[in-house]
């Protein structure tokens, strides 16, 4: 039996009606008043509630290893601005004039943060007091974590921890250099060989993050004489990489190959054309139409890059990614990029590609030459995680089962989960204030679900982004669905 203590928070959300319009002024039209009332956790669950952690399990997490609650409580909760001290109460914000270091773009950030803190629902940067997992501890409370990328439930796995500790004992905490110079150690090469074998490509080149991997490959390969035709919902790191390369970018309608063909046919000719898409789209949880993208690539004589950040370890029977999911040969894609900090519980990113491209990037990609090498413990964690995934592919099936269960449950309750097909499940509200207030109510009920607002998504499509992991049990997901069920009739009151 796993106890969950739902202690009331001391902040003002417990008994007060808060105008949504006071949270994010740009999100609510002038003249519209949007309000909601809040109830305390005791009114919802009683003073103490329990769930069962082992009956009906989908997952692999060992609940006994979750640390006990601490007695330390921050005097000012993060939701009320505890991270920022008295910054927002002393009027120290910049005037955002044209000669200030921050221009007018900063105004929205500071107004959003200040209003969210005033309302007691600032949703970001909550410091966890132990490892992440299906249940986490923060500010002296336990929460069901529904926004972690730990898709395979491997954070805290003793085998991964042991491999990381042993690597520190042998190699130390860092490598003392960049990969190009003195920062490469033997297990870097072993990790890259193992990743290449798992992904089915000739080579893999590792980087310190998935973001850097995307910057590396596009800036090293492309120039203003080329062009990129990118899915409209591709990850921000790919957009930034194109800006760094100076390559012209055209966007095609999301997952629409007819739109892609139109862009390819009507754009002016270029030296080389690269089609870019995500395997699983990070904000919507849907999957790219890889067989169609490969067909278009061949039809127009283009190259193809697929970002596997949210699909590596998630799609396919063995977790090898989008190619395994569709039965496409991995060599039909010219460049695979991916993260080692999501399904793989470490740090870093990778490029999976031909040997020729790998050798070139080892000598031409700026992040490989000028950024610190991935530390030994992270490398060892990657290697052990790949070994576990190879030997325990049932983790992927477990993740898929849990994702389907939560997604179907939310749909049955009437929530808009968009186009989700995977462990990433958006709950779309549209309005930023309503989304953030809803996240605050879930947090009071013991569920951490982080809101995603502009500029991470377009204005008007704000959402909660839920992430299921293989460590979530059926009881965990029922706990979440129960919270959503109790809130399903909560609607903003909009006077006519």
N, C-alpha and C positions, 0 to 999 in steps of 0.2 A: 504494500500500500504506500502510495507516494503522496504526502500531504502538500496542499497548496494553500498558503495563507494569503488571504485577500484583505490585507489591512487597508483601512481608508487612508487616502493621502490627505495631507493637511492643507493642500492648496484650495483655491477658491472654486474649483470646478465642482466640488461635491454638492453644492446647494444653490448655485447661482445660475440665472439665465444670462447667456452671453450673446450679444449681437454678432452674428457672423460677419456682417459688413465691417465691424471694427477690426477684424483680423487682417483681411487683405482687401484694401479699398478698390484696387483695379478689378477684383474678381466679381464684385457685385454691382450691378448697374445702379446709377444714382436714382434715388427715390424708392428703391426697393429695400425693405427691412427683412432680414432673414434671422430668425431666432430659434433657439432650441433650449430645452431644459435638461439638466443633468441629475441623475440619481446616484446615490452612493453605492459602492460595491456591496455593502450589507443588505441594501434593499434588493439587490439582484441575486446574490448568492448566500446571504447570511454571513455571520461573523467568520466562519471557517468552512472551507469546502475541501473535499478530497476527490481525487481521481485514481483510477487503477492503472498502473503503468505496464502491466505485463499481459493481461487478458487480451485478446484481439490485436496483438502487435503486428504492424507491418514491418517494423524496423529492427535495428541492431543496437540501439543505444543502451548502455548499462546505467539505469537510473541511480544505482547505488553510488556512482562515482560523482554525482552532482554535489557540490559543496553545500554545507549547511549555511543558512542565512547568517550574516554578520549582524552585530548590534549597532554598527556605525550607520548613521543616517546623515546625509548632507543637510546642513541647516536650510539651504534653499534648493529645492529640487531643480533638476535640469529643465523640466517643463516650464518653470517659472523664471528661467534665465540665470540659474545658478552658475553656469559656466562663465558668464560675462560680468560677474560682480555687480558693481553699481553703474556700469557703462550706460545703460539705457535710462537710468533715473537721473543722471547728472547732465544730460543734454550735450554730450561730447561729440555727437555725430558731425561729420564734415558738412559744409554747405554745398558740396558737389558743384562748385562753380568751375568755369572752364580752365582755370589755372591750378585747381586742386589736383592732388595726386590721384584721387578717385573722381571720375566724372559722373555724369547723371545716371549711369548704369548702376552705381552703388546705391542710389536712393531707394530702389525697390527692395534690395536685399536688406537694408537696415530697417525699412518700414515693416517688412514682413517679419523679421526677427523680433523687433520691438513689440509689435501687436500680438504675435504669438506668445511671447513671454508674459505680456500683460494679461492675456487670457488664460495663462497657465497651461498652454498646449504646445509649447515649442517641442517639436518631435525628433530633433536630430542630436547626434553626438552623445547619446546616453552611454556613460561608461559602465561596461560590464565588470563585475567583481570576480570573475572566474572565466572558465572556458565557455565558448559558445556551444550550443547544442539545442535539442528540442525545448529544453527549459534552461533559462538563464537567471542570473541574480544581478540586480542593480538597485542601488539606493535602498538596500535592505529588504527588497521584495523579490519574489520569484515570479517570472513571467513565462508564458508560452511564447517562444520565438518563432515568428512566422515571416521573417524577412532576412534570413540568413542564406548565403550561397552554398552552404555545406551540403550539397545535394546528396552525396553518398553517405552522409553521417559519419565521416571519418575523423572529424576534429576530436582530439582527445583519445583516439584509438591507441592502445598501449604499444602496438607494434610500430606505429608511425612515430610516437613519442620516443621510443627506445632507439630507433634508427637515427633520429635527430640528435639525441643526446650522445650517442656513440660517435657521430660525425664531429660534434664539437670537441669531444675528447681527443680525436685523432688530428683534426685540422684546425681547431680553434673556432672562434666566432665569426671570423671574416677571412678574406683571401688576400687582402693587402694590395689589390690592384684591379684593373679592368681586364676583361676577357682577352683583349688583343695583346696585352703586355704580360704582366706577371700574375694576373688574377685567376687564371685557369688552373683547376686542380683535376686530378684524374677522374673523380666522380662526376664532374661536369660532362666529360665525354661519354662516360657510361650512361648517365641519365639521358643524354641526347640519343645515343644508340637505342636505348630501350624504348624511348618515346617514338622514334622513327619506326621501329619494328611493330609497336602497338598500333600506330596510325597507318602503317602500310606505305610509307614514303621512303625515298632513298636516304634523306637526311633530316635532322632537326637541328635548329640553332636556338639556343636558350637565351633569354633576356631577363632583366630584373623585374619586369611586369608585363602583362599583356598589352597595356597601353604603349609601352616602349617598343614592343614587338611590332605593333602596327605603325608607329612613327618610323621605325627603322626600315621596314621593307618598302613602304611607299616613297619615303624621301630618298632612299638610295636608288630606286629603280626608275622613278618617273620624273618628268621635267615639264615645263610649260608647253613643250611641243606635242605632248601626249594628251590623253583625255581619260577621265574616269566617269563611268556611268554607274551610279550608286542607287541602291534601294532607298526610298524616301525615309525609312525608319532604321537605317544602318546606324551603328554605334557612333557616339560623338568622337571617339578616338580616331576613327577612320576619316571623319571630316577634318579633324585637326591635322592628321597626317597629310592629307591632300593640300591643305593650306601651307604646310611646311615645304612640300615638294613644289608648290606653285603650279600644280597641274589643274587645268580647267575641269570642273565637276558639273555633270548634269544628273538630275535625280529622276528616276522612273517611279511610277505609282507602286505602292507597296505590294510585293509579291505578284506583280502583273507583268507577265512576259510579253503581252501585246504592247504595253506601254514601253517596255525595254526595247522591243524591236523598232518601235517608232522613233525613240531617241537615237538609236544606232543608225537608222536609215536617214534621219533628217539632220543630224549634227554635221558640222563641217568635218572634212577628213582630218585625221591626226596621225602622228607617227605611230603610236601604239594605243590601243584601247583596252582598258581593264574594267571588267564588270565586278562590282563589289557588293556583297550582301552578307548578312549574318546567317549562321546556321539556325539558331534559335534567337528570336528577337527579344532583347533584354527587358523591354517594357511591356510587351504584349504576350510573350510566351508562345507565339506561333512559329512555324517552321518554314524555311525558304523552300520553294519548289525546285530542289536541286537538279533532278533530271531535266527539267525544262531549261534551267539556266545553262546546263552543259550543252544542250542542243542548240540554244541561241549562240553560245560562245563558238561552237563549231560552224554554225551557219554563217556568222559574220567574221570569222577569223580573229576573234578577240582572245584575251586572256581572262582568267577567272580567279578571284580571291574570295574565300569564305572564312569568316571569323567564327571560330568554334567556342568562344568564351563560355556560352551557356549551353552548348550541346556536347562538348567533350566530357565523357563520363556520364552523360544523360541519355543520349539517343543511341539506338542500335541495341541489339541483344547483349553485346558485350561492352557497351559504353564507348565504342570507338568514334561515334559521332554521326554527322548527317549522312555521310557516304554509306555507312553500315545500315542506317535507318532505311535508306532507299535502295540499297543494293547497287550503288554506283561505285565504280572503281576509284580509289583515292587518287590515282594519277590523272583522272579526268579534270581535276581541279589543279590549277598551276601553283597556287599558294594557299596553304591553310595557316591561319593564325589561331592562337588559343591562349587561355589563361591557365595558370597552375595554382590559382588561389580561390577556386570555386569548388567544383566536384573534387579536385585534388586539393587537400587541405594544407597548402604551403604558401609560397610566394613565387612570383615569376610569371613569365609568358614564353611562348615558343612560336617558331615558324617551322612548318613541315613542308618540304619542297624537294626539288631535285638536288643532286650533289653539286651541279654546276652553279645553281643559284646560291647554295649554302656557302661555297667557297668565296663567291663574290661578296656576299653580305658580311662574311667574317673579316673582310678587308675594306669594306666600303660603307657599312651601316654605322652611323654615328653613335647610337647607343651601345653598340658592341665595342667601340673604340674608346668612348669617353665616359661611360657610366660604369659604376662599380659592379663587379661580378656578383651573381647570386651566391648568398652565403652557404657554407657547407651544410648546416642543419636543414635549410630549405631544400637543397639538392637531395639530401638523404630522405627527407619526407616525401618528396616527389617519387623517388625510386620505389620506396616501400608501398606507397599508395597505388602505383601502377601494378605492382606485384599482387596486392590485395584485390584490385579490380579484375586482374586477369584470372585469379583463382576464385573469386566470389562474384560472378556476374549476376547472381540473384539480387544483389543490391540494386541494380538498375531496374529489375522487374518490381522490386519492392517500392522504389521511388515512383515508378509509373502507376502502380496500384494506389498508392496514397494520394498522388496528384489527381487522379481520376475521381477518387472518393471526395476530396475537398471541393474540386471544381463542380462536380455534379450536385453536391450538397448546396453550394452557394447558388447555383442556377435554380435549383428547386425552391430556394427561399426568395427568388426573384431578383437577385443581384446581377448586375451586368459584368460578366467576366470576359467580355470582348472575344478575341479570336484564340484564346489560349488553347494549346494542345499539349503542354508540357508542365514541368514543375513550377514555372513562372505563371502565376495566376493574378491578373489585375482585377481589382474591384473598382469599376469606373464610376465616379460621381460627377465629374465635369468641373464643378465649382471648387476652387482651391480652399476656400474657407470651410465649406461643408466637409471636404475630404479631411482637412486637418482636425476639425472638431470631432469627426467620427473616429479618427485615430486616437484622439485623446480619450474618448469614451471607452474604446477597446482597451486602452492602457489601464484605465481605472478598473477594468474588469479582469486584468491579468493577462492581456494579449498584446504583444508587441507587433504591430503592423505599420510599417513606415509609409507615410504619404509621399507621392512623387508628383511634383508640381513643375511649372515652367521655371527654368528652361530645359529641364530633363525631359519633359514632354511638352507638346504644344499647348498653348492656352486654350482652355475649354475642355480638356480631356484629363484633368487631374484624377489621380487614382491612388488607391492603396496597392502596393505591389507585394503580393504574398509569394513566399517560396516554400514549397514542401521539401522535406529531406527524407532520406531512407530511414532516419532515426525516429521520425514521428510515428507514434502508435495510433491506432484507431481511436483510442481514448483521448489522445492529444487533439486529434482533428475533430472529434465530437465536442470537446471543450471549446474549440474555436467556433464551430458551427452553432453551438448553443449561445455564444456571445452574439454572433451575427443574427441569430433568430430573435433574441431579445431586443435587438436594435432595428429590426427590419421595418417596424412601423414608425421609427423616428424619421420625421421629414421636416424640412425647413418650412416655417410659416411665412408665406409671402403675401402681405396684404394687397388687395386689389386697388 
